[in-house]
Amino acid sequence: MTWLEQRKHAMPRENHGYFDIDAEVVWRTVTSELPTLIPRIQRALDTERSM
């Protein structure tokens, strides 16, 4: 079972101790933002290595 499938069967919010974490919001953010960040991170690393 994938992480997302596990989250769908669990409570949608988890208590972190200091604040609540909404797993659906985290998953949507990761799946929508991470793909656009990867090329940016790679370019930054390539720039740093070439200096």
C-alpha positions, 0 to 999 in steps of 0.5 A, spaced: 500 500 500 502 506 498 503 512 502 497 516 499 493 509 500 495 509 507 493 516 508 486 515 505 484 510 510 487 514 516 484 520 519 485 526 514 489 530 520 495 528 524 497 531 531 504 533 530 505 535 538 505 543 536 500 543 530 496 539 526 498 536 519 493 535 514 496 529 510 492 531 503 494 538 503 502 535 504 501 530 498 498 535 494 503 540 495 509 535 494 506 532 488 504 539 485 510 543 487 516 538 487 516 536 480 517 544 478 523 544 484 527 539 481 530 542 475 531 549 479 535 545 484 539 541 479 540 548 475 543 551 482 547 545 483 550 545 476 551 552 477 555 551 484 559 546 481 561 550 475 564 555 480 
